[in-house]
Amino acid sequence: MKTPPPSPGLRDLRHLTPARVGLGRSGASLPTSALLAFMLDHARARDAVHAGFDISAIIAGLDALGLQTLRVSSRARSRKDYLRRPDLGRKLDAASQGLLADGSRVPCDLAIVIGDGLSPSAVTVQAVELVRALVSRLAIGKIQLGPVIVASGARVALSDEIGALLGARMAVMLIGERPGLSAPHSVGAYLTFAPRTGRMDAERNCVSNIHSSGLSHDEAAFKIAWLIREGLARQVTGVALKDESSGQARIEPA
């Protein structure tokens, strides 16, 4: 009779998750090492929220990919305004509205918007490589791209107004996600079919946790491209479009 394997313990669980489990204790408190690790991760999360947004580096990287870019701003004039007034981050300022309301611009299938969000440093580091992986997959489906918009002071819903002004059938916002204690540099992608001001979150699809310990750029680009193709074909996003990309054969760009 075989001896049954020992039941998994907290030590085993700690190897499977970055969550804070099985930290131990020192008297009635945490061990010093666990407390210091928590304080460090908390400081990194706070720093990510207030980090600078290197727009010039992002635009230079997009230019190197041969993509047309435009720079816009929300109505949040400072980081303090952005954090205290989320509504201001959902609307373009007057100058940006005028820039995008160009009647000579040809309507497109997809508007890609890159926004700083709540982790500007994550976007600065990851945006160009994520776009590189994405556009190569979109080229396979012959999806017509509009100019890539780089937006400061951006909330997710800012892509609704941008997409509508560009005459885009769909908008995808690549934005810095709210920092967590284990993932301060994560990017999320939010997709909206027929973007217009007033769209609800239930009308969007989201691919989140794009970072070094989460979804890779290639994995995320595969999922985003699948949702874009299916969303355009079915003319829906959000709760009406289930992500079934995991069951699809992966077609790698040449």
C-alpha positions, -999 to +999 in steps of 0.1 A: +000+000+000+015+033-011+018+061+014-003+091+002+017+122-007+018+149+020-009+175+017+004+208+002+013+233+029+016+271+030+052+269+019+041+251-013+014+277-019+039+306-016+057+292-047+025+294-067+014+329-060+028+364-054+000+369-028+010+374+008+003+341+024+021+322+051+042+352+062+047+338+097+048+360+128+071+374+154+052+375+187+019+392+179+032+409+148+047+401+114+084+392+110+105+423+102+114+409+067+077+406+057+069+441+070+098+456+052+088+438+020+053+451+023+065+487+028+088+485-002+060+472-025+036+499-012+062+525-020+067+511-055+030+512-061+028+549-050+058+558-071+041+541-102+011+564-098+031+596-097+058+586-122+064+608-153+050+598-187+077+598-213+056+608-243+086+617-265+101+582-261+069+565-269+063+587-300+099+581-311+094+543-308+061+544-327+077+565-354+104+538-358+076+513-364+063+535-393+032+546-375+015+580-377+011+595-342-008+623-326-005+637-291-035+648-271-044+657-235-074+653-213-090+681-193-069+671-162-043+698-162-022+682-134-016+649-118-035+662-087-065+670-109-063+637-126-064+618-093-090+639-076-113+644-107-116+612-127-143+628-149-117+652-163-096+623-175-125+611-196-128+642-218-104+658-243-093+694-238-104+719-264-071+719-283-071+681-286-107+681-298-098+706-325-067+685-336-088+653-340-119+669-356-102+671-390-128+665-417-101+655-442-091+624-422-102+590-436-124+568-413-106+537-401-113+503-386-093+508-355-080+536-334-051+527-310-049+550-280-020+549-255-028+565-222-008+570-190-035+559-167-026+550-131+009+537-139+026+559-165+059+541-160+043+508-171+031+524-203+064+541-210+083+508-207+058+485-225+036+504-249+059+504-280+067+467-278+030+458-272+020+479-302+047+462-323+034+428-314-002+439-321+001+457-354+019+427-370-010+405-362-036+431-373-018+433-407-028+396-413-064+406-411-059+437-432-074+459-404-071+496-413-054+516-386-059+553-379-032+574-363-019+561-330-030+586-303-008+592-272-029+607-245-018+622-212-041+625-182-061+596-197-088+575-182-102+545-202-133+563-214-112+590-232-109+565-260-146+568-267-143+605-276-111+599-295-125+570-315-156+589-324-137+619-336-114+597-358-144+579-373-131+546-360-152+515-360-134+503-328-110+518-303-085+500-281-070+519-251-036+506-239-033+521-204-014+518-171-035+498-146-040+507-110-007+495-093-010+465-070+014+455-043+028+427-065+024+443-099+031+481-100+039+481-137+009+465-154-008+475-186-044+468-196-061+469-230-097+481-233-116+475-265-149+493-275-168+488-307-185+519-322-168+542-297-188+573-286-191+594-255-213+577-229-203+541-235-206+519-204-179+496-191-201+466-199-197+475-235-159+469-234-136+439-234-105+440-212-072+422-215-053+429-182-022+421-163+002+427-191+036+427-174+068+407-169+051+383-144+017+382-162+008+382-198+037+386-222+034+411-251+030+383-276+003+366-255-016+398-249-013+409-286-027+375-297-058+380-274-063+416-283-060+409-320-085+381-318-110+403-299-105+431-325-111+408-354-142+391-338-155+424-325-154+440-359-169+410-376-198+406-350-201+444-344-200+440-307-177+442-277-182+438-240-205+412-224-218+403-259-182+391-269-167+363-250-129+358-253-126+324-269-091+330-283-076+302-261-093+277-284-079+292-316-048+282-334-020+307-330-010+323-363+024+340-358+032+370-381+059+366-406 
